[in-house]
Amino acid sequence: MRKRIISFTIVIVLMLSLLMTGCSEGEILQMAGIKQKWIASDIAGTVTAETDVRLQDDYAAAVNKDWILAHSDGRGASTMLEVLTNVLKKKRTLLEDTTVTGKGIEEVRKYGALLEDMETRDRLGWEPVKKYIDGIEAIKDTESLYAWICDPAMNPLGAAPLVIGQSGQSYTDPTAYMTLLEHGGLCLQDDLYFDLTDEALTQVEMLNEVLSVFLENLGYEASDVKRIIDENYSFEKAIARNSNILSQNEARNLSYSRTDVQEAAKNYPILAYLDAWGFQDAPQYMMDIGYVNQLDQLCNESHISEIKSYLIVRYLFEVADLVGSDAIAVMEETKGSNVNPENPQDKSLSDEESDEYHFFEEINKHTALMAAINQAYVDRYMNPANIERLETLTKNLIDAFRDVIMEESWLSDAGKQAAVEKLDAMCIHVMFPNNELLDFSDLNIVPAEQGGNLVEAYFEARKASLAARGKKVARNFDRAVWDPYDAMTNTLQTNAFYSPQYNGIYICAGIVDMPVFYEGITDEDLYGGLAIVVGHEITHGFDDGGVRYNKDGSERPWMPEEDQQAFNDRADKVSAYYSSLYLFSGSGNYGSGAVNKEAIADMGGVRIALKAAEKLPGFNYDAFFRKWALVWATQRSTDAEISLVKGDPHPLAYLRINVTLQQFEKFYEIYDIKTGDGMYLEPDKRISVW
């Protein structure tokens, strides 16, 4: 640590002194030992037809040059974005093809039609919401408040001071589900209610403007608008004062039965609320018991008006982007004023593609709808033979990683045994969730021609999604099950991932498309692309986060202490190497550990794929390496690239190619890379952890 502090001080001193002499940022950093090794070929315009670079000096720029020139329109592009847009097109085709039938997909079609019918939404405006607001206004006392909260017909949003949160594996009983109970939501972060910074005041002003417009559209007089806004903030402040954000360590020690929950809530009807939403058989709950203890007082007669205002605000913000163009415009203006940066991916999509992306994101807000379209997509587009091929591939990669583990000289025998036990317990999930769990009987969308509207459809889909979760938590927890209603494991995301809590690998249907995967794909393209991606995810079970979780998905470190220290030393070298790279002007450089997990996983993925490829006769390693480069071919703006340096845990795409490949002797052998070449790295400086 002391060496790092000294090095950082030297950089600062050099920068301050040399800036006075007119030296450039690049020159200053190079003098401090931080140098630009390669062209930042991700940035549009950096590589041109005149760019002359050898693959031995800059593999990413040289191998992807033709692809880059073909995508130089300035809009932004990437191979993964091509996959995403191909999947979007297939999803749209699926919705429009009425020969694809089934209860689930037909409900999605009805919901999608209501979502896209802006003429009807504009005509109805806030009208579909008024009866629910009127129901809130009719609350007169605690008795009627509790009756309203516990009635899904009057309160289809389930709005309340205490609501049902996410469900997952119990910390105390690995065979059971645990359901989070949490406060019903706040407009601001908890601490901002007590520390009115300039940022907080700006947010409050913005929210007040939006609420004023919405309430006026519902017919409220100016005096009532101000009262509702003031009362809402007053009640939100009371929630913020009495509730706490549970740390992971605190959450681990919390497990409450139904009896515990009711005793903590006293007269507050928490069990009636849970039963109304189908959670009567949920065995365990996690909650901030101090907040639950206060519910009886928070909901007494003197706070009824404040609670009503709070509930009205919850409904307004939940449905604002459903009611029509005017409300959406108000919401978009608010989002545009937000300090959060835009997703760089959105800037790379055409307007039409962006509309499609956000259309399906709206559908995915409801896990019942998401599960329905996932089922139809896999049934329609996923060849069972390809599913079997990818399952076999994943098993081969796990076998290869087992060999890698046993070859690691820095691991003790006990460490190797523990690592192999975790690897052998890893669950493999390819494309297809456990659809035998699907049940769309609770999902009944009323189309516009039968008097339906989007607000009612939204509530219906939300109720069906919560009902599915209520049924799930009544079962035993089984980490080998791919829950089709789990939004985190949505199979139509363009992704493959590892879950430490489930110790499972997921290959999503949304990544199994051109140009990453195609019918009749060669072994070289398969291993150089998707196999490395899957190997990357397997390695996440053994990166500096994965080593904290054991084979059963519990957060219990399993690596012997001396092995953990050896692992940390190797991981530190990854961090130091990435920190030593000068990326491009204005980017800054990676801070210590900023991309460690993903960089370790990239290198592990290549190592595993290379090990598995040894068993394939006549394997073409040149095609293998070129495919890896193409998988991460990217063009984006400088600003988008800078935003990724600052906030993305993954290395930039061209570094995922160059830094990763220069760690492997086979790469040097295939391309005759020697001392002095830009891709050369001395053997003693190579940094692969696994």
N, C-alpha and C positions, 0 to 999 in steps of 0.2 A: 504493500500500500504506500509506503514511504517513497519508493522509486517512482510510482505513478504520480504522486503529488509533485515531486521534483521535476519530472518530465513536463507536466502540465505548466508549471511555473516558468520553465525555460521557453515553452511555446508562447506564453503570454508576454514575457519580456521581449522576445524576438519580434513579435507582432507590433508591440508598442514602439520599439526602437526603429524597426525597418519601415513602418508605415510613414515615418517622418522623412524617409529617403525616397518615397515614391514607388517602392517595390509593390508588386501585385500580390494578391492573396495567395496565389499558387506558388510564387517564388518564396514568400515567407514560410509557408507550410513545408515546402520542399527543404528549406534550410533547417527546419526543425525536425527533419526526418520523416515528414508526412508527405508522400509524393503521389502524383497521379500516374498510375500504371497503364491505364487503358482509356480509350475514348468512352465517354458516357453515351454509348450508342443507343440507349433508350430514348434520348431526347430528340425530338423531331428536328431534322435539319443538320444534325451532327455528322451523320454519314451521308455522303452524296455520291454521285456517279464517279466523281474524281477521287474519292477516298481510296487510297492504295494502302492496304494493310494485310500482312500475312497472318494466317491463322496461328502460326507459332508465336506471334507477338500479341494478338488480340483476337482470341477465338470467337467471342461473341460478335464483334463487329464484322469479322471476315466471313464467318459462316452464314450470318443472317443478312448480309448486305443486300442480296437480291430481294429478300422478303421486305426489308426496310424500304428499299426504293419503290417497291410495289404498293407500299402503304404510306406514301409521303404526302398525302393530301392535307396533312395538318390537323385532321380531326381527332387523331389518336386511335391506336389499335393495339391489339395483343392477340396471341394465339388463344388464350383463355377467354378473351372477349368474343372471339369467333365461335368458340364452343357455346358460350352463353347465348349468343344470338341465334344459333342453330336450335338450341333447346326452346327458346322463346317461340320460334316459328312453329315448332312441333306442337307446343302447348296450344297455340292459337288454332292450328289445324284440328287438333283434338276436340276443341270446344265447338268448332264449326261443323265437324263431321257428325251428323245426327245418326249415322249408322253405328256409331259407338254408343252403346246403351248401358244402362245400369243405374240404380237408384242414386248412387253417389255423384256420378258425372252429370246426371240430369239436374240434380240440385245445384251443382256448380254452374251449369249453363244458365239456369234461372237467375242465380245471384249475379253472374256476370252481365246478363242482359239488363238487369236493374241498375247495375253499377255504371254501365255505359249509356244509359238512357238519360242524358242531361236535360232533354226537353221536359220530361216528366219531373225530374228532380227540381228544376228551376220553377216549374209551375206549382209544385207542392210547397216548396220552400221549407219553412219551419213547421208547417201544419202537422206533419206526422209526429212531431215531438211534443206538441202542446198538451196532449192528454196526459202525458207522463209528468210534465211540469205542473199541470193542474192537480194531479194526484199528490205531488209533493206539497203544493200550496194547501191542500185539504187537511194536512196533518195538523192536529190541534194540541196534542199532549203526548206524553211518553208512550201511552198505550197504543195510540194510533200510529206513532212513529215506528214502534216495534212491529206492528202488524204490517205496515208498508214495507219495511226492510225485508221481512221474511216472506214476502209474496212475489214470486217471479213474474206473475201476470202484471202487477202494478209496477214492479221494480225489475224489469228484464235485464238491466245492466248490473244488478247486484250491488249497486252503490250503497255504502255503509261506512261507518267509522272504522270497522274491522272487516276485511275482505279475505277471500281465499286466494292465496298466492300459488307459487309453483309447487310441484310435488317431485320427490326424488327418493333415493335410497336413504333409509334411516341411518343416522350416525351410530345409534346404539344397538340396532338390530338389523344386520345385513339382509335378513330375509323379508323385511317389511318396508313399505313406503312411509314416508313422512311428508306431511302437507304443511306448508308455511301459512300462517295467519299473520297478516300485516295491516297497517293502517291503510285507509282507502285512497290515499294519494294526496299530493300537495302540488300547488302551482310553482313553488320555489324549492330550492334545496333547504333542508332543515335549518342550517346555521344562518341562512340569509334573513330569517325572520327576526334575528336578534343582533345582526350586524349589517345595518343598512349601508352597504358600500355603494359606490356609484354604479357598479354593475347591477346590484340588487335593485336600486331605485329605477334604473333604466328598464329592467325586466318588469317591475311592478307597473310602471307607466304604460308599457307596451300591453301587458295583460289587461289592464284596466280599459284601455281603448278597445280591445277586442271584445271584452265582456260587455262593454257599453253598447256596442253595435248589435251584438247578439240579443241582449235583453230588450233593446228598443225594437228589434225586429219581431220579438215575441209580444210586443204591446205594452211593455212596462213603462210607467211614467218615470221622469228623470229622478224624482225623489226615491222611488223604489229601486231604480238602478243603482244609485249610490249606496242605499241601505244594503242591498244584496252583496255588493262588492265588499263593503266594509265588514259585514257580518261573516262573509266567507273567510276573509283574511284573519279575522279574530278567531274563528274556530280552527283554521289551519294552524295558527300560531299555538293554540292550546294543544293540538296534536303533536306539533313539533316539540313542544316543551315536555310532553309526557312520554314520548316514544324515543327509542334509540335504534340506531342501525347496528344490528348484531354483527360482531366480528366473527370470523370463521372459527376461532377458538371457542368463543362463547356458544356459537351455534352447535358445536360438537357435543356440548354437555346438556343440550336441551332436548327433552323428549317428553311430551305430555299426552296423557290419555284423554278420552272424552270427559271423564269425571274431573280430571285436573282442569281442563279448559272451562267447564261450567263453574267449578268452584272459584276459579280466578275471576270469571266474568260476573259473578254474583247474580244480580237481577237482569243483566243484559242477556238477551235471548240467543246466545251464540249457537247452542245446539239446534234450536229451531231453524236458524239461518242455514247452518250446515246441512241439515236434513232436507230443507227446501231445495237445495242445489245438488242433492244426490250424494252427499258425503257422509251419510249415516253409518257407513261401514268402514270409514277411514280409521285405521288403528292408532296412528300416532300423529302428533302435531308439534310444530316448532313455532314459538311465538315469543315476543317480548312480554313477559308476564307482568312487568311493572305497568306497561301501557294497558294491558287487558284488565288489570286491577282497577284502573282509573275510568273504565268505560261507564260504569254505573253513575259516576259523578259527572262525566262529560255529557251524558245524555239525560240529565235531569231536566225538570220542567223549565228552569230558568234559561236553558240553552236551546230550547226548541227552535226559536226563530233563526239562530245562528246555524243550527244543523240543517234546517231546510235550505238556507242559502248555500251552504256547502254542497248539499246534494244537487241543487239546481246547477251549480257550476260544474260539478262532475259530469252531469248529463250534457251540458252545452259543449264542453270540450270533447267529449267522446263522439258526438254525432256531427260536429261542425263541418267536417269534410264530406259528409254524406248528403247534406240537405240541398245544395245547389251551388251555382257558380259564384254568387256574391259572397257566401260564407267561405268558400274555398279561397277566393281572392284575398279576403281578410286574413285567413290563416297563412297563406303563402307569403303575404307581406310581413307577417310576424316572423316566419321562418327565415325570410330574407334578411331580417334585422339581427338574427341570431349570430353569435360570434363563431359558432361551429363551422369549420370549413366544409365545402361541398365534397361529396364523394368523387374522387378523380375518375372513377369508372363512369359516373353519369355523364361527364364531359366527353367521354369517348363514344357514347351511344348517339346515334342519330335521334332526332325528335321522335320519330315513329318507334324506334327501338326503346327509347326511354319511356314512352307512353306504355308500351307493352310490358316493360319491366315493372313499372309502378302499378299497372293493372293487376298483374299476378301477385305483387306484394300485398295489395289490398285483399285479395282472396286469401293469401297465406296468413292474414291476421287471425283467421279462424282455423283451428287445427282440424276440425271436421271437414271443411272444404279442402284444405291442403291434403289431407289423407285421401280424399276422394279423387282428386285430380292425379295424385301420385299413383294410385292404384291403376287408374285408366291408362296413364302414360306408360307404366312398366308393362302392362298387359299388351299394349298396342305396339310399342317400339323396341322392347328389350328381348332379343333373341335368347331363348333358354340355353342354347349352345354357347353363346358369349358369356352368359352368367356363369356357366360351369367352367369356361376357360379362365375367367378372372378369379374364381374361387381357387382353382388349381394353381394359378400364378401366385396368389397370396400365400397359399400353403408352402409353395416352393421358396418364396422370399423369407418366410418365417424359418424354414429349414436352413436357408443360407445364413440368416442372422444368428441362428444357433451355432453354426460353424464359426462365425466371426467372434462370437462371445468366447468360445473355447480357445480361440487363437490369441486372445488379448493377454499379453504378458503382464500388464499392470493390474489385472484382476486376480485376486486370490482364489483358491479353489472354492471357498465358501461363497465368495462373490459370484463366481461363475454359476454355481448351483442355484443361488437365489435368482440370478438373472434369467437362467433357463426356465426355472419354475414359473416366473412371471410371463415369459414368452410363450410357454406351452399352454398357459391358461388364457391367452389372448383370444377373444371371440372374433370371428370373421363374419362380416355382414356385407353382402354384395348386392346392391341395387334394390333388393326386394324386402321391405319391412314385413313383419309377421301379420299378413293381411287376414288371418283367421280371427284376429281381434277386432276387425272392422265391423261396425254396426251403425248404419245410417238411418235407423228407424226414428231417431229423435230429430232428424234434420228434415224439415218440411218448409221450403221456401214458397211463398205465394207470388206468382208472376204478376206483372202489371195488368195484364188483360183480365185477371181475376180480382183486381182491386189491391194488389200488393204494392209495396213501396220499399225503397232501399233501407230506410231506417228500421222498419219491421223485420226485413230480411237479415239485417245486421244483428239485431237482437236474437232472432231465431238461430242464426249460425253460432252466435256466442253461447247461447244456452245449450245447444247440441254439443259444442266443444267441451263445455264444462261438465256436462253429463257424461261424456266419454271419459274424462279424467276421474270423475267420481267412481266409475266402474273399475277403472284401472287400479286405483289405490286400494280397492277392496281385495285385490289379488296379492299373492306373495310377490315380492320383488325378485326378478330374475334378470341379471345383467346380460344373459345370452339372448334375450328377446329384443328385437328392434321394434320399438313401439311406433306404430304408424301415426299416432297422434302427437308425437313429440316434435315440436317445431324446431328444436335444436338439431334434430337428425333428419330433417326434411330431405328426402332423396333426390329432389329436383334442384338442389343447389349445385352449382358448378364447383364441385369440391370433392376431396376425399379427406378424411380426418380421423384422428385418434381421440378416444375419450378416456382420460385417466380414471374417472369414476367408474366406468364400465369395463375398463381394460379391454377395449374393443376397437377394431379397425372397421371403418365404414367407407365403402366405395360407392359413391352416389351415382344414380342414373344420370344426373345432370352433368357429369364430367365424361361420360362414356359416349362421346360423339366426335365428329370431325372437328379439327384435325388430330386430336389426341388419340381417338380410337375410331376404327372403321372396320367394316366387314372385310375379313381376309387380311388383316394387318399382319405384317411380317414380325418375326420374333425380335428383330433389331429395333423396329419402331415401337413395339410393345414394351420391350425392356428399357429402351432409352427414354421413353415417355412415361406411360402410366405406371410401369413397374417401379421406376425411381420415385414417383409420387407416392405410391403405396409404401415403398421402403422408407421414405421420408416420414410417413405417419407411424410406421412401426417404431422407428427410432425415437419418435416423441415419447414413447413409453420409457425411454432410457436417456432422455435429455436432462438438463438440470432442473426441470420441473417434474418430469415423469418419474425420476428416481425417488420422489417423495411418496409415490403411491404404490401399494403392494399389488400382488397378483389378483386380489379380490376387489380392487378399486378403492380400498380404504386408504386414507392419508396416513400411512405408517411407513417411514423409511425402511428399506430392506437391505440396502447396501452396507457391508461392513465398514466401520469407521475409517480404516486405513485405505480401503478402496475408494471411499468417498473423497478422501483427500487427494488421491491420485486422479480421480475424475475431475475434481475442481481445478487441479493444476492444468489439465489438458483443456478444460473449458476456458480457463483464463487465457490460454494461448490463442484461442479463437477470438476472444474479445479483443486482445491486444493487436492481433493482425488486422481486424476490421477497423479498429480505432486508428491504425497507422495509415489508412488509405485516404488520400485526397480525392474526392469524388469529381466535383466540377465547381466552377466559380459560383459562389453564393449558396452552396449546399450545406456548408459546415461539414463536419465529419461525424462518424458514429461514436457516440459516447460509450463508455465501458459497459459491455453486456447488452447493448441495445438490441442486437439481433442474434444473440447467442443461441437461443432455443432453435430458431428456424435455420440458422447456419449449421448447427450441429446436425439437425435432421436432414438437411440437404446432403451433407457429406455422408451421413449414414445411409441415405437412400441410394446414392451411387455405389457405395461400398457393397451394400446388400445385393443390388442388381448385378454388379460385376461378379460377385461370388456365385450367384445363381446362374449367370450366363456361362460360367466355366463348364457347365454340364451340357451345353448345347453345341453339337459338332458344327464346325465351319462358321462359327458366329462372326459377323462382320462388325468389328468394334468401331470402325469409322462411321458407319451408319448409326450405330448406337449413340456415339457422342454428338453427332450432328442432330439427332432427334432431340436430345436434351436441350441443345441450344435453341432449336425451333420452338420447343414447348414454352420457352420464356422470351420469345421474340416479342418486342414491345416498342411502341412509339407513343410518346406523350409530350406534353408541354414541359418547359423548365419548371414552371410554378407547381405543376402536379408532381413532378419528380421531387422537388424540394419538400412538398407536404408529406411525401412518403418517407423521406429521410427523417423527418421530424416525428412522424407518428406511426409508421408501419413497423411491426416487429420483424418483418421479412427483409432480407437484403434486397437492394434494387435488382431488377431482373438480370442486367448484364453481369452483375457480381455473382448472382446465383449460378451463372454459367461459368465465368472465368475463375473465380476464387474456388468454387467447388471442384472443378475439373483439375486444377493444378495441384491438387493434393494426391493424385493417383499415378503410380508408376506406369500403368497400362496406357494412360493418356500420353505420357512422354514417349513411350515406345512406339505407339501408332503414328505419331506425327514427328518423330525424330526431334523433339524439343531439347535444346541444349543450353548450357550456360550462356547468358547474354541475350537469349530470346525473352520477349516480354512475358510469356507464359511460364517461364522457368522460375521455380522456387527451390532453393537448396533443400536437400532431403531432411536436414536437421531442423528446418523451419516449417516443415509441413505440419498441418494442425488438425487433421481428422481425429475426432475423439474416439469413434468406433471404427 
